[in-house]
Amino acid sequence: MIISPDTENVLDYLDQAAGQGLRKRNDMGVILELSAARGGHEELNTLVFHGRHLHNLYSTVRKVATGAEGYATLEREFAAAVETVRDLLAKVMVDADEEQVKRFETLYYQATQGSLRNLIDLAHDLGVLKGVQNERKYGDAGPAGE
């Protein structure tokens, strides 16, 4: 898929906002291009929101000891968030060409640790985009509780 100059500019900005760069830059480009082509801004915003949520849950799960109080609930919530992001990603990919669909299926939908890691990396990048959106909306301070 050809990434437009506008999307490249957005990706460059997100790379800077991420500090060490985006983890799945090319896939973020595909997601942004497909969303723009379809006029799927609400769909993209929903994916971005849930992507950030998934990455936040992942960060929390990593910090909590297995067997700690609430760990099982956290695990269930994490698994549900993974499925939500996968479902939303599939909606964004509905108009993608077959090659891109197969690539995303291989990277994000397999029942493997590698696929889950890829999804977490993509969720990180979606979280960066959400952070930029919040910064634009609320300023540097962010909304209460962020």
Beta strands, then each sheet from edge to edge (+ up, - down):
end
